Amino acid sequence: MEAAATRSSQETIAQFDKYVIPNYGRYPISLVRGEGSYVWDAEGNRYLDLFPGWGCNILGHCPAPVVEAVQKQVANLVHIPNSWYIEAQGDFAEAICTRSFGKAFFCNSGAEANEGALKLARLHGMKENRYRVITFERGFHGRTLATTAATAQPKYHEGLGPLVAGFDYAPYGDLAAVEELVGDETAAIMIEPVQGEGGVQIPPDGYLEGLRRIADDNGCLLIFDEVQTCMGRTGSWFGYQQFNVKPDVLTMAKGIAAGVACGAVITTNELAPDLRPGMHASTFGGNPIAMAAGCATVKMIEDEGLLDNVADMSARLRSHFEELKSELSIIEEIRTCGMMIGVELSIPSTPAVGKCMQKGVLINATQGTVIRLLPALNVTADQVDEGCAVIAEVIREMAADAGD
């Protein structure tokens, strides 16, 4: 098989057109190499990636300690089933649970982790016929049928009905609405501590505390979907630690193994037995490669003091965008939580993605009007300045086109 780097982007696109199902909207370039916060395409063009791997490449591309750990593991064991004990799985479980709580179950993705959490909630609630789950508008929980139903955004439901039953949707930020929805059949309340795909929506003061109280008062579980907010993304190991509200169940994925496919469910010691043998499993979940990558990710974050870097670079990013906001009226709000940045515009944000890409910077747009960044935890001050300069140039162009 020919190495990808020896083909042009157009040759790879032609191959995809012939053999790959077109369920993704793809940009017309083929990326072939990455290092830190930079990637290169087949033509040798370099891009500053401020949305690496949709948040999965939390340490940038090909971080040396993770690469070394994976290479070493591949030479010993590639895969063994969970019928046997896996040393690296125990090590990674200890690493994430001692930085949070409870016990861990491993899978391969955020959607799988959320499926596991939903099954756990139903298994725990079955003694009292509790099966319903309250989720929140603009939230996002995955692409499986159940997690799609849990996602309270109608655009993701089109053509997939009838949806999996048992989900009730509440407006984000409205505790009274949750109070009205919760009932004797409610097994859990499920929320992202910070909504990611929803546009980096940060909960109002006291909101998560209010959900904790409602869950406790009504005998149901509180699930935090931390697929995006885990592993230092917010500046603490887990997003819930930013708000000092501990959930009963926590799901994680994306950055936990620095780009290697991995997901996990963490729950309390009391709830863990409800996910009993025969009720849930994942063939590749907890495989040696992902576990070795996860352990190396934790070590690199700590060895390099990256939680401190998150705080510093988050403040630097916010400063750049606040200065730009004072200049341009099309910028309505800046929302930041660690390495989660949302810039709300009064005009469509999607054009910014292509314009920035043409200038060598990769970003994301979501919810129609939000520019979203998820930089690597080890992004540098120079890279922040470089990226913000390009984004500012693009937003100024868009403002001029809009007559601002």
MARTI-851413 format. One record per residue (C-alpha): residue number from 1; x, y, z; residue in three letters. Coordinates in steps of 0.2 Angstrom, whole numbers, plus 5000, padded with zeros to 4 digits. Layout:
! MARTI-851413
num|xx|yy|zz|residu
NUM|X|Y|Z|ALA .
...
END
This chain:
! MARTI-851413
num|xx|yy|zz|residu
1|5000|5000|5000|MET .
2|5007|5017|4995|GLU .
3|5012|5029|5009|ALA .
4|4999|5043|5011|ALA .
5|5013|5056|5010|ALA .
6|5017|5051|4992|THR .
7|5000|5056|4985|ARG .
8|4993|5073|4982|SER .
9|4977|5078|4991|SER .
10|4967|5077|4975|GLN .
11|4973|5059|4972|GLU .
12|4967|5054|4990|THR .
13|4951|5063|4987|ILE .
14|4948|5053|4971|ALA .
15|4951|5037|4981|GLN .
16|4939|5042|4994|PHE .
17|4926|5047|4981|ASP .
18|4927|5029|4975|LYS .
19|4928|5019|4991|TYR .
20|4923|5029|5006|VAL .
21|4905|5032|5011|ILE .
22|4902|5051|5010|PRO .
23|4895|5054|5027|ASN .
24|4907|5067|5032|TYR .
25|4909|5085|5025|GLY .
26|4927|5086|5022|ARG .
27|4939|5100|5018|TYR .
28|4948|5097|5001|PRO .
29|4965|5094|5009|ILE .
30|4974|5078|5015|SER .
31|4984|5080|5031|LEU .
32|4999|5068|5032|VAL .
33|5009|5074|5047|ARG .
34|5008|5082|5063|GLY .
35|5019|5089|5077|GLU .
36|5013|5098|5092|GLY .
37|5000|5111|5087|SER .
38|5005|5110|5069|TYR .
39|5000|5099|5054|VAL .
40|5005|5098|5036|TRP .
41|4995|5093|5021|ASP .
42|5001|5082|5006|ALA .
43|5007|5097|4997|GLU .
44|5018|5103|5012|GLY .
45|5008|5117|5018|ASN .
46|5008|5120|5037|ARG .
47|4993|5124|5048|TYR .
48|4992|5129|5066|LEU .
49|4979|5118|5073|ASP .
50|4968|5126|5086|LEU .
51|4955|5112|5085|PHE .
52|4966|5097|5085|PRO .
53|4957|5081|5082|GLY .
54|4940|5089|5088|TRP .
55|4948|5090|5105|GLY .
56|4955|5072|5105|CYS .
57|4973|5078|5102|ASN .
58|4974|5086|5119|ILE .
59|4993|5086|5119|LEU .
60|4994|5091|5101|GLY .
61|4999|5080|5087|HIS .
62|5011|5065|5090|CYS .
63|5017|5070|5108|PRO .
64|5033|5061|5111|ALA .
65|5029|5052|5128|PRO .
66|5013|5045|5121|VAL .
67|5021|5039|5104|VAL .
68|5035|5031|5114|GLU .
69|5022|5022|5126|ALA .
70|5012|5016|5111|VAL .
71|5027|5010|5102|GLN .
72|5033|5000|5117|LYS .
73|5016|4993|5120|GLN .
74|5013|4987|5102|VAL .
75|5029|4977|5103|ALA .
76|5022|4967|5118|ASN .
77|5003|4966|5117|LEU .
78|4992|4974|5104|VAL .
79|4975|4967|5110|HIS .
80|4969|4954|5123|ILE .
81|4951|4953|5128|PRO .
82|4944|4958|5145|ASN .
83|4942|4940|5150|SER .
84|4960|4942|5157|TRP .
85|4968|4956|5168|TYR .
86|4977|4969|5158|ILE .
87|4991|4978|5168|GLU .
88|4990|4994|5159|ALA .
89|4971|4995|5162|GLN .
90|4973|4994|5180|GLY .
91|4987|5008|5180|ASP .
92|4976|5019|5170|PHE .
93|4960|5016|5180|ALA .
94|4970|5021|5196|GLU .
95|4977|5036|5187|ALA .
96|4960|5043|5183|ILE .
97|4950|5038|5198|CYS .
98|4963|5044|5210|THR .
99|4961|5061|5201|ARG .
100|4942|5060|5202|SER .
101|4933|5046|5212|PHE .
102|4926|5028|5212|GLY .
103|4929|5015|5198|LYS .
104|4931|5015|5179|ALA .
105|4924|5005|5165|PHE .
106|4933|5007|5148|PHE .
107|4926|5008|5130|CYS .
108|4932|5017|5114|ASN .
109|4922|5033|5112|SER .
110|4912|5046|5120|GLY .
111|4896|5039|5113|ALA .
112|4900|5022|5120|GLU .
113|4904|5030|5137|ALA .
114|4887|5039|5137|ASN .
115|4878|5023|5132|GLU .
116|4887|5014|5147|GLY .
117|4881|5028|5159|ALA .
118|4863|5027|5152|LEU .
119|4863|5008|5155|LYS .
120|4870|5011|5172|LEU .
121|4856|5023|5176|ALA .
122|4843|5011|5171|ARG .
123|4850|4996|5179|LEU .
124|4851|5006|5195|HIS .
125|4834|5013|5194|GLY .
126|4825|4997|5188|MET .
127|4821|4992|5206|LYS .
128|4809|5007|5207|GLU .
129|4804|5007|5188|ASN .
130|4815|5022|5185|ARG .
131|4821|5024|5167|TYR .
132|4819|5041|5161|ARG .
133|4833|5053|5159|VAL .
134|4833|5072|5158|ILE .
135|4845|5081|5146|THR .
136|4847|5098|5140|PHE .
137|4844|5109|5125|GLU .
138|4859|5112|5114|ARG .
139|4868|5097|5123|GLY .
140|4877|5084|5113|PHE .
141|4880|5066|5119|HIS .
142|4884|5056|5104|GLY .
143|4879|5048|5088|ARG .
144|4872|5031|5093|THR .
145|4853|5029|5093|LEU .
146|4852|5031|5112|ALA .
147|4864|5045|5113|THR .
148|4856|5054|5098|THR .
149|4839|5053|5107|ALA .
150|4848|5060|5123|ALA .
151|4854|5075|5112|THR .
152|4841|5088|5113|ALA .
153|4844|5095|5096|GLN .
154|4831|5091|5083|PRO .
155|4843|5093|5068|LYS .
156|4851|5077|5074|TYR .
157|4834|5067|5075|HIS .
158|4829|5070|5057|GLU .
159|4825|5053|5048|GLY .
160|4830|5042|5063|LEU .
161|4813|5040|5071|GLY .
162|4805|5033|5081|PRO .
163|4819|5038|5094|LEU .
164|4824|5028|5109|VAL .
165|4811|5032|5122|ALA .
166|4814|5039|5139|GLY .
167|4822|5056|5137|PHE .
168|4815|5073|5143|ASP .
169|4822|5089|5137|TYR .
170|4825|5105|5148|ALA .
171|4830|5122|5143|PRO .
172|4848|5125|5148|TYR .
173|4850|5135|5164|GLY .
174|4832|5134|5170|ASP .
175|4831|5124|5186|LEU .
176|4812|5127|5187|ALA .
177|4810|5117|5171|ALA .
178|4820|5103|5178|VAL .
179|4809|5103|5194|GLU .
180|4794|5101|5183|GLU .
181|4801|5087|5173|LEU .
182|4808|5076|5187|VAL .
183|4796|5063|5193|GLY .
184|4795|5045|5200|ASP .
185|4801|5038|5184|GLU .
186|4817|5049|5182|THR .
187|4833|5038|5184|ALA .
188|4845|5052|5180|ALA .
189|4849|5070|5175|ILE .
190|4863|5071|5162|MET .
191|4872|5086|5157|ILE .
192|4889|5093|5151|GLU .
193|4897|5104|5164|PRO .
194|4901|5115|5150|VAL .
195|4892|5113|5133|GLN .
196|4905|5110|5120|GLY .
197|4896|5108|5103|GLU .
198|4882|5119|5110|GLY .
199|4894|5134|5109|GLY .
200|4905|5133|5124|VAL .
201|4890|5137|5136|GLN .
202|4896|5139|5154|ILE .
203|4882|5135|5167|PRO .
204|4875|5150|5177|PRO .
205|4881|5152|5195|ASP .
206|4873|5139|5206|GLY .
207|4866|5129|5192|TYR .
208|4875|5113|5193|LEU .
209|4873|5114|5212|GLU .
210|4854|5116|5209|GLY .
211|4854|5100|5198|LEU .
212|4864|5091|5212|ARG .
213|4851|5096|5225|ARG .
214|4836|5091|5213|ILE .
215|4844|5074|5210|ALA .
216|4847|5071|5228|ASP .
217|4829|5077|5233|ASP .
218|4821|5065|5220|ASN .
219|4832|5050|5222|GLY .
220|4840|5050|5204|CYS .
221|4857|5051|5198|LEU .
222|4867|5065|5192|LEU .
223|4878|5061|5176|ILE .
224|4891|5073|5170|PHE .
225|4895|5070|5152|ASP .
226|4914|5075|5152|GLU .
227|4918|5068|5135|VAL .
228|4925|5086|5131|GLN .
229|4929|5093|5148|THR .
230|4940|5079|5155|CYS .
231|4959|5077|5156|MET .
232|4963|5095|5160|GLY .
233|4953|5103|5146|ARG .
234|4945|5116|5158|THR .
235|4961|5119|5169|GLY .
236|4957|5105|5182|SER .
237|4958|5086|5179|TRP .
238|4939|5086|5177|PHE .
239|4926|5099|5173|GLY .
240|4916|5095|5188|TYR .
241|4931|5101|5199|GLN .
242|4929|5119|5192|GLN .
243|4912|5120|5199|PHE .
244|4914|5109|5215|ASN .
245|4899|5098|5211|VAL .
246|4903|5080|5211|LYS .
247|4892|5069|5200|PRO .
248|4887|5051|5203|ASP .
249|4893|5046|5186|VAL .
250|4906|5054|5174|LEU .
251|4909|5050|5156|THR .
252|4925|5054|5147|MET .
253|4933|5051|5130|ALA .
254|4941|5063|5117|LYS .
255|4958|5068|5125|GLY .
256|4960|5055|5138|ILE .
257|4973|5045|5128|ALA .
258|4980|5060|5118|ALA .
259|4972|5055|5101|GLY .
260|4971|5036|5103|VAL .
261|4953|5030|5103|ALA .
262|4947|5028|5121|CYS .
263|4932|5031|5132|GLY .
264|4928|5028|5150|ALA .
265|4914|5029|5163|VAL .
266|4918|5033|5181|ILE .
267|4906|5030|5195|THR .
268|4905|5028|5214|THR .
269|4910|5013|5223|ASN .
270|4892|5011|5228|GLU .
271|4885|5011|5210|LEU .
272|4899|5001|5202|ALA .
273|4891|4984|5206|PRO .
274|4875|4989|5196|ASP .
275|4885|4987|5180|LEU .
276|4887|4969|5183|ARG .
277|4894|4955|5172|PRO .
278|4884|4951|5157|GLY .
279|4875|4968|5156|MET .
280|4888|4978|5147|HIS .
281|4905|4976|5138|ALA .
282|4916|4983|5125|SER .
283|4927|4971|5115|THR .
284|4941|4984|5112|PHE .
285|4938|4994|5128|GLY .
286|4953|4995|5139|GLY .
287|4964|4988|5126|ASN .
288|4983|4989|5130|PRO .
289|4987|5002|5117|ILE .
290|4974|5014|5123|ALA .
291|4978|5011|5141|MET .
292|4997|5014|5139|ALA .
293|4993|5030|5129|ALA .
294|4982|5036|5143|GLY .
295|4995|5033|5157|CYS .
296|5008|5042|5146|ALA .
297|4995|5057|5144|THR .
298|4992|5059|5163|VAL .
299|5011|5058|5166|LYS .
300|5015|5071|5152|MET .
301|5002|5083|5159|ILE .
302|5009|5082|5176|GLU .
303|5027|5082|5171|ASP .
304|5026|5097|5160|GLU .
305|5014|5107|5172|GLY .
306|5001|5109|5158|LEU .
307|4986|5113|5170|LEU .
308|4995|5129|5174|ASP .
309|4999|5132|5156|ASN .
310|4980|5130|5152|VAL .
311|4976|5144|5165|ALA .
312|4989|5155|5157|ASP .
313|4985|5152|5139|MET .
314|4966|5153|5142|SER .
315|4969|5171|5149|ALA .
316|4980|5176|5135|ARG .
317|4967|5170|5122|LEU .
318|4953|5179|5131|ARG .
319|4963|5195|5131|SER .
320|4965|5194|5113|HIS .
321|4947|5192|5109|PHE .
322|4941|5204|5122|GLU .
323|4952|5217|5114|GLU .
324|4944|5212|5097|LEU .
325|4927|5213|5104|LYS .
326|4930|5231|5110|SER .
327|4934|5235|5091|GLU .
328|4920|5225|5082|LEU .
329|4901|5225|5086|SER .
330|4898|5209|5077|ILE .
331|4907|5200|5092|ILE .
332|4893|5198|5105|GLU .
333|4901|5187|5118|GLU .
334|4917|5178|5123|ILE .
335|4916|5162|5133|ARG .
336|4931|5153|5140|THR .
337|4934|5139|5152|CYS .
338|4952|5134|5151|GLY .
339|4956|5127|5133|MET .
340|4938|5129|5128|MET .
341|4935|5145|5119|ILE .
342|4918|5151|5111|GLY .
343|4917|5168|5101|VAL .
344|4899|5172|5098|GLU .
345|4896|5182|5083|LEU .
346|4880|5191|5077|SER .
347|4883|5184|5059|ILE .
348|4886|5166|5053|PRO .
349|4902|5160|5059|SER .
350|4905|5145|5047|THR .
351|4914|5156|5034|PRO .
352|4928|5160|5046|ALA .
353|4933|5141|5046|VAL .
354|4937|5141|5027|GLY .
355|4945|5159|5028|LYS .
356|4956|5154|5042|CYS .
357|4961|5138|5034|MET .
358|4967|5148|5019|GLN .
359|4978|5158|5030|LYS .
360|4985|5142|5039|GLY .
361|4975|5141|5055|VAL .
362|4962|5127|5058|LEU .
363|4947|5132|5069|ILE .
364|4929|5126|5071|ASN .
365|4912|5134|5070|ALA .
366|4896|5128|5079|THR .
367|4878|5132|5083|GLN .
368|4878|5144|5068|GLY .
369|4886|5159|5075|THR .
370|4900|5153|5087|VAL .
371|4919|5151|5083|ILE .
372|4925|5137|5093|ARG .
373|4943|5133|5098|LEU .
374|4950|5118|5108|LEU .
375|4969|5121|5108|PRO .
376|4981|5108|5114|ALA .
377|4985|5110|5133|LEU .
378|5003|5113|5128|ASN .
379|4999|5127|5116|VAL .
380|5013|5141|5117|THR .
381|5011|5159|5119|ALA .
382|5018|5162|5102|ASP .
383|5006|5150|5094|GLN .
384|4991|5159|5103|VAL .
385|4997|5175|5097|ASP .
386|4999|5168|5079|GLU .
387|4982|5160|5079|GLY .
388|4973|5175|5086|CYS .
389|4981|5187|5074|ALA .
390|4974|5177|5059|VAL .
391|4957|5175|5067|ILE .
392|4956|5193|5071|ALA .
393|4961|5197|5052|GLU .
394|4947|5185|5046|VAL .
395|4934|5192|5058|ILE .
396|4938|5210|5053|ARG .
397|4935|5205|5035|GLU .
398|4919|5197|5039|MET .
399|4914|5213|5049|ALA .
400|4918|5224|5034|ALA .
401|4908|5212|5022|ASP .
402|4893|5214|5035|ALA .
403|4895|5233|5035|GLY .
404|4901|5234|5053|ASP .
END
